[in-house]
Amino acid sequence: MYSPTPADWREANRRRWDERVPIHLTGDFYDIEGFVAGEDSLRDFERAEVGDVTGRSLLHLQCHLGLDTLSWARRGASHVVGLDFSEPAVEAARDLAAEIGLGPDRATFVAADVYDAQDAVPDSSYDIVYTGVGALCWLPDIRRWAETAAALVAPGGFLYLAEFHPLTDVLDDETGSRIVYDYFAQDAWVDETPGGYADAETPTVHNRSVEWQHPIGAVVSALAAAGLRIEFLHERHTTLFQRFGALERRDGAYEFPADRPRIPLMYSLKASKPAL
């Protein structure tokens, strides 16, 4: 339900994420065993749109367990830095880096709030600032996020964002065919649903979450105001999980049945900083 932002929003979200780290490490969703064995956690479209990262530095904001962060290192990034506000997640990411043979010279993980990233990360700027899916909904102030992220992009570098499309936040959960929520709502969405996207069965205690929706126009405008140039904005009719009951799994992704009109379920964008 929508409500004014509660004073403890950050602490509530952190408790929720901290509790789910061991669930995510042992469950099937993230397939930690497969990742350690060499599997890449990145999506095909991300690899294609980001391009060759060989010899480039990369900062991953809101990295969770660091799988995507470490995947970029495996693909040749000279040094990757992952930042997340969950201490247990950062500790797990460090352990995974060590397990796959990436030392601190190649992969560094920092526990800090994303809004404090400029003071928390080891370098003043990075060739690529990357934000993976499911991150922006946990932030109340998209302008502050854009300013922080843009400040960390090196001249001649770029920010890359892949996200779930905000249109999906306003549709009914079962069929995804009716508009039931406000696309432009600015209040927080407070929820108490136990479990989560990776495991709905394991009992959990810290279930309160506080999230916000950010229209695409707000995201693009915030990045432009922060001094970045939008290179592209791509929308996709597929998504990564069964967001709506009516979605069908085809070719490794979820989409609506072929007899239904398509709508955007995900988007990605690239925004660059001019070279000096």
C-alpha positions in Angstrom: 0.0 0.0 0.0 1.1 3.6 -0.6 2.1 5.7 2.4 4.3 8.5 3.4 8.0 7.4 3.7 8.5 5.9 7.1 11.4 7.2 9.1 13.0 3.7 9.4 12.8 2.9 5.7 16.5 2.2 5.2 16.8 0.1 8.3 13.7 -1.9 7.4 15.0 -2.6 3.9 18.5 -3.5 5.2 17.1 -6.0 7.7 15.1 -7.6 5.0 18.0 -7.9 2.6 20.4 -9.1 5.4 18.1 -11.9 6.3 17.8 -13.1 2.7 21.5 -13.3 2.0 21.9 -16.9 3.3 18.6 -17.9 1.6 20.0 -16.6 -1.7 23.4 -18.2 -1.2 21.9 -21.7 -0.7 18.8 -21.6 -3.0 18.4 -22.4 -6.7 17.6 -18.9 -7.9 21.2 -17.6 -8.0 22.9 -21.0 -8.6 26.0 -20.1 -6.7 27.5 -23.6 -7.5 27.1 -23.0 -11.2 28.6 -19.5 -10.9 31.7 -20.7 -9.1 32.0 -23.4 -11.8 32.3 -20.6 -14.4 28.7 -19.7 -15.4 28.1 -16.0 -16.3 25.2 -14.3 -14.4 24.8 -11.4 -16.9 22.0 -11.3 -19.4 22.7 -11.5 -23.2 21.4 -8.0 -23.8 23.6 -6.5 -21.1 26.7 -8.1 -22.5 25.8 -6.8 -26.0 24.9 -3.3 -24.9 27.8 -2.7 -22.5 30.3 -4.2 -25.0 33.9 -5.1 -24.4 35.0 -4.2 -20.9 38.6 -5.5 -21.3 41.0 -3.3 -19.5 38.3 -1.0 -18.1 37.4 -0.2 -14.5 33.8 -0.8 -13.5 31.7 0.2 -10.5 28.6 -1.8 -9.7 26.1 0.1 -7.5 23.8 -2.0 -5.3 25.6 -5.2 -6.2 23.9 -7.6 -3.7 26.0 -10.9 -3.8 28.4 -9.5 -6.4 27.7 -12.1 -9.1 27.2 -9.6 -11.9 30.2 -7.6 -10.6 32.4 -10.6 -10.7 31.1 -11.6 -14.1 32.3 -8.3 -15.5 35.7 -9.1 -14.0 35.7 -12.5 -15.6 35.0 -10.8 -18.9 38.1 -8.7 -18.7 37.4 -5.6 -16.6 40.7 -4.4 -15.1 39.2 -3.8 -11.7 35.6 -4.1 -10.5 34.1 -2.5 -7.4 30.8 -3.6 -5.9 28.9 -1.6 -3.4 25.9 -2.6 -1.3 24.3 -1.5 1.9 24.0 -5.1 3.3 27.1 -6.2 5.2 26.3 -9.9 4.9 25.9 -9.5 1.1 29.2 -7.7 0.8 30.9 -10.4 3.0 29.4 -13.1 0.7 30.7 -11.2 -2.4 34.2 -11.1 -1.0 34.1 -14.8 -0.2 32.9 -15.6 -3.8 35.7 -13.4 -5.3 38.3 -15.3 -3.3 36.7 -18.6 -4.2 37.0 -18.0 -7.9 40.5 -16.6 -7.6 39.9 -12.8 -7.9 41.9 -10.9 -5.3 41.4 -7.3 -4.1 43.5 -6.0 -7.0 40.8 -7.3 -9.4 37.6 -7.2 -7.3 36.8 -5.0 -4.3 33.5 -4.9 -2.3 32.4 -2.1 -0.1 29.5 -1.9 2.4 27.8 1.5 2.2 24.6 3.2 1.2 24.5 4.0 -2.5 24.0 7.7 -1.7 27.3 7.7 0.1 29.2 6.0 -2.8 31.5 8.9 -3.6 33.0 8.7 -0.2 33.0 5.0 0.1 34.5 3.6 -3.1 38.3 3.4 -3.5 38.5 5.5 -6.7 37.1 8.9 -7.7 35.7 7.7 -11.0 35.3 4.6 -13.2 35.1 3.9 -16.9 31.8 2.2 -16.4 29.2 2.6 -13.7 26.7 -0.3 -13.8 23.4 -0.8 -12.1 21.6 -4.1 -12.5 18.0 -5.0 -12.4 15.8 -4.4 -9.4 17.9 -1.7 -7.8 16.2 1.7 -8.3 12.9 0.7 -6.5 14.8 0.8 -3.2 15.7 4.4 -3.5 13.4 7.4 -2.6 15.4 10.1 -4.4 16.2 9.4 -8.1 17.8 12.8 -8.7 20.3 12.2 -5.8 21.0 8.7 -7.2 21.6 10.2 -10.7 23.9 12.9 -9.4 25.9 10.3 -7.3 26.2 7.9 -10.2 27.1 10.6 -12.7 29.8 12.0 -10.5 31.5 8.6 -10.5 31.6 8.2 -14.3 35.0 9.1 -15.6 35.3 11.5 -18.6 34.7 9.5 -21.7 33.0 6.7 -19.7 29.4 5.8 -19.3 26.6 4.7 -17.0 24.6 1.6 -17.9 21.3 0.8 -16.3 19.1 -2.3 -16.8 15.8 -2.2 -15.0 12.2 -3.6 -14.8 9.9 -1.3 -16.6 7.8 1.0 -14.2 4.7 0.2 -16.2 4.8 -3.3 -14.6 4.3 -1.6 -11.2 0.8 -0.3 -12.0 -0.8 -3.5 -13.5 -2.7 -6.2 -11.6 -0.5 -9.1 -10.4 -2.4 -12.0 -11.9 -3.1 -11.1 -15.6 -1.1 -7.9 -16.0 -3.9 -6.5 -18.1 -5.6 -4.0 -15.9 -4.2 -0.7 -14.5 -4.8 -0.7 -10.8 -2.1 1.6 -9.4 -0.9 5.1 -10.0 2.1 5.3 -12.5 3.0 8.8 -11.1 2.7 7.9 -7.4 5.4 9.5 -5.3 4.6 8.0 -1.9 6.4 4.9 -0.7 5.0 1.4 -1.3 5.1 -0.4 2.0 4.7 -4.2 2.0 4.8 -7.0 4.5 4.9 -10.0 2.2 7.2 -12.8 3.5 9.7 -14.7 1.4 10.7 -13.0 -1.8 11.4 -13.4 -5.5 14.1 -16.0 -5.0 12.3 -18.2 -2.5 8.7 -17.9 -1.4 8.8 -21.0 0.9 11.6 -20.5 3.4 10.1 -18.8 6.6 11.3 -15.2 7.1 11.1 -12.8 10.0 12.0 -9.4 8.5 9.4 -8.9 5.9 8.7 -5.2 5.8 9.9 -3.5 2.7 9.7 0.1 1.5 9.9 0.8 -2.2 9.3 3.6 -4.7 8.5 3.6 -8.4 10.3 5.9 -10.8 8.8 6.7 -14.2 11.2 6.4 -17.1 10.9 10.1 -17.7 12.1 10.9 -14.2 15.1 8.6 -14.6 16.2 10.0 -18.0 15.6 13.6 -16.9 17.6 13.0 -13.7 20.6 11.6 -15.6 20.5 14.4 -18.2 20.3 17.0 -15.4 23.4 15.4 -13.8 25.4 16.0 -17.0 25.2 12.7 -18.8 24.2 12.3 -22.5 21.6 9.6 -23.2 23.0 7.3 -25.9 20.0 4.9 -26.0 16.9 3.8 -24.2 15.7 0.3 -25.1 12.4 -1.2 -24.0 11.8 -5.0 -23.9 8.7 -7.1 -24.0 10.4 -9.9 -22.0 11.4 -10.1 -18.3 13.5 -12.3 -16.0 10.8 -13.8 -13.7 7.1 -14.5 -13.7 6.0 -11.0 -12.6 2.4 -11.8 -13.7 0.6 -15.1 -13.6 -0.2 -14.8 -17.3 3.4 -14.7 -18.4 4.9 -17.7 -20.1 8.5 -18.8 -20.2 10.0 -18.9 -23.7 13.6 -19.0 -24.7 14.9 -18.4 -21.2 12.7 -15.4 -20.5 9.1 -14.6 -19.6 6.6 -12.8 -21.9 2.9 -12.6 -22.5 1.2 -15.2 -24.6 1.6 -14.7 -28.4 -2.1 -13.8 -28.8 -1.8 -10.8 -26.4 -0.6 -7.3 -27.3 3.0 -6.8 -26.1 3.9 -4.2 -23.5 7.3 -3.2 -22.1 8.4 -5.3 -19.2 12.1 -4.1 -18.9 14.3 -1.3 -20.2 17.9 -0.5 -20.4 19.8 2.7 -21.1 23.3 4.0 -21.6 24.4 7.5 -20.7 27.9 8.9 -21.4 30.1 11.6 -19.9 31.9 13.8 -22.5 35.7 13.3 -22.6 37.9 16.1 -21.4 
